[in-house]
Amino acid sequence: MSQPTEPSITHRDVWLLAAPLILSNLSIPLLGAVDTAVVGRLADASHLGGVAIGGLLFSYLYWGFSFLRMGTTGLTAQAFGANDADEVRASLGRAMLVAVVGGIGLWALQGVAMSVAFPILDASAEVEAHAREYVRYRIWGAPAALANFAVLGWLFGVRRTREVLIIQLAQNFTNIALDIWFVVGLGWGVGGVGAATAISQYVGGVMGLVFVARIVRTLDGRWELSRLFDTTALKTLFRVNRDIFLRTLALITSFAYFTNRSAQFGDETLAANAILQTFQGFQAFGLDGLAHAAEILVGNALGARNVAAYRRAVRVTTIWAGGVAVAYALIFWICGGWMIDLMSTLEDVRRISKQYLAWAIISPLVSVWSFQLDGIFIGATRGDAMRNGMWVALIAFVGLSLSLTGPLGNHGLWLAFLLFMAVRAAMLVAYYPSIARSAMNDAQGMSHRCES
C-alpha cells in the first residue's frame, strides 16, 4: 500500500477522488426525484405524502446506522495512511458484523417501528396508510442496506472511489427502472416504489462484495481473528460510531421535525416541501462528494501523522466545495421551475413549490460549510464534536421554527431550516482548531519516538 499523504496534494488529486463520488452521489437524489415524479402522477397528493412519511421512517432506521459508512471511512483511511494492512482488513470485518446484526434486527422490528413513529407524525389517515404500504415492501432490503454502508465506507477509506461510482450507479439505475416498471407499468402504487428500492439494495450489495473480495487480495497483511475482536479497536469503533449515531439521530430528527411542521400546513404544502427537499438532496449529495474527498485525504494525512498534508487537504477541498455550491445555486435559479413541473402534475403542488423556490436556491450557499466540515471531522474521527454541534443546532432549529412559523408560515419554516444549517457549521468551526492541535501533537510524538 502507498501513503498518498504528501503536502503537494493537488487540485487534480482532489477531483480524482471527488468526481466519481459526486457522480455516484448525484444518482441518489436523481432516484428520489424519480420516486417523486412517479408517485406525483398518482391520484392525489396523499400518495406523495405517504412516500415522504415512509421515507422519513427509513431515514431514522437506515441513517441511524450511517455511522457504519462514516465511522468506517475515517478508521480505514487512517489505517491506510499508516500503512497498516491488517487493520484495514479488520476495519471492514468489524463494520460488517455490526451491519448484519443490525439489518436483521431492523427487519424483525418493523412493526414496532411503524407503531411508534407514525402516531407522532401529524399526517392525514390517507397519507399514513400509503406510508405503511411503502414501509412493508422496502423493509425487506434492510440487511443489504446496512451492509452497503459498511462496504462503501471501507471503499472510501482505501481510496477506491471508482468502484463506489459503479456500485451506486448500478444500484440506483436499477431502482429507477424498477420504479417505472412496478408503478407505471404494473400499477403497484407506493408499494412498488418500496419493492424497487429493496431489490436494488441487494444488487448493490452483491456488487460491493465482489469488489471488496478483489481489492482484499491485492492488500498486504492477513485476516486475524484476534485483531478483529481487539478490545482497544472495538472501543474506538463503538466510541466513534456512538458519537456519529447520536449526531445522525439529531440530523434526522431535524428533517422529521421539518416534515412534521410541513404536514401542519396541509397535504399540498407537505408535498411541495417534499419536492423542494429533493432539491436539497441534489445539492447535499453533490457537495458531499467534496466532503468525502476531504474525509479520505484528511484521514490518510492524520494516519500518517502528516500535518502539512492535512492542512493542504482541508484547503484544496474547501475551495472546490465553495465553487460547487455556487454552481448549484445557479442551476436551481435557472432550472428550478422546470424541475418542479417535472416532479408533479398537480397544479396546486406546483404553485406552492414555486412560491418557496427561493429557499432552495439560497440553500447551497448556506449548507456547503456544514457538509465540508463534516467531511473533515469524519476523516479525523472526531465524532464527539459533530455530535455536540448537531444537537445544539437541532435545539436552535426547533426554537427558531416555533417563533418564525407563526408570523411567516412556511417561509418561517424554511428560514429556520437554513439557520439550522448555519449553526451546524458555526459549531464545527469552533471545534476545528482542536484537530490541528491534536495532529501536531501526534506528529511531534512520532518524531520523538523515532529519535529515541
C-alpha positions, 0 to 999 in steps of 0.5 A: 500500500502507498501513503498518498499523504504528501503536502503537494496534494493537488487540485487534480488529486482532489477531483480524482477522488471527488468526481466519481463520488459526486457522480455516484452521489448525484444518482441518489437524489436523481432516484428520489426525484424519480420516486417523486415524479412517479408517485406525483402522477398518482391520484392525489397528493396523499400518495406523495405524502405517504412516500415522504412519511415512509421515507422519513421512517427509513431515514431514522432506521437506515441513517441511524446506522450511517455511522457504519459508512462514516465511522468506517471511512475515517478508521480505514483511511487512517489505517491506510495512511499508516500503512497498516494492512491488517487493520484495514482488513479488520476495519471492514470485518468489524463494520460488517458484523455490526451491519448484519446484526443490525439489518436483521434486527431492523427487519424483525422490528418493523412493526414496532417501528411503524407503531411508534413513529407514525402516531407522532407524525401529524399526517392525514389517515390517507397519507399514513396508510400509503406510508405503511404500504411503502414501509412493508415492501422496502423493509425487506432490503434492510440487511443489504442496506446496512451492509452497503454502508459498511462496504462503501465506507471501507471503499472510501477509506482505501481510496477506491472511489471508482468502484463506489461510482459503479456500485451506486450507479448500478444500484440506483439505475436499477431502482429507477427502472424498477420504479417505472416498471412496478408503478407505471407499468404494473400499477403497484402504487407506493408499494412498488416504489418500496419493492424497487428500492429493496431489490436494488439494495441487494444488487448493490450489495452483491456488487460491493462484495465482489469488489471488496473480495478483489481489492482484499487480495491485492492488500498486504497483511492477513485476516486475524481473528484476534485483531478483529475482536481487539478490545482497544479497536472495538472501543474506538469503533463503538466510541466513534460510531456512538458519537456519529449515531447520536449526531445522525439521530439529531440530523434526522430528527431535524428533517422529521421535525421539518416534515412534521411542521410541513404536514401542519400546513396541509397535504399540498404544502407537505408535498411541495416541501417534499419536492423542494427537499429533493432539491436539497438532496441534489445539492447535499449529495453533490457537495458531499462528494467534496466532503468525502474527498476531504474525509479520505485525504484528511484521514490518510494525512492524520494516519500518517501523522502528516500535518502539512498534508492535512492542512493542504487537504482541508484547503484544496477541498474547501475551495472546490466545495465553495465553487460547487455550491455556487454552481448549484445555486445557479442551476436551481435559479435557472432550472428550478421551475422546470424541475418542479413541473417535472416532479408533479402534475398537480397544479396546486403542488406546483404553485406552492413549490414555486412560491418557496423556490427561493429557499432552495436556491439560497440553500447551497450557499448556506449548507456547503460549510456544514457538509465540508466540515463534516467531511473533515471531522469524519476523516479525523474521527472526531465524532464527539464534536459533530455530535455536540454541534448537531444537537445544539443546532437541532435545539436552535432549529426547533426554537427558531421554527416555533417563533418564525412559523407563526408570523411567516408560515412556511417561509418561517419554516424554511428560514429556520431550516437554513439557520439550522444549517448555519449553526451546524457549521458555526459549531464545527468551526469552533471545534476545528482548531482542536484537530490541528492541535491534536495532529501536531501533537501526534506528529511531534510524538512520532518524531520523538519516538523515532529519535529515541 
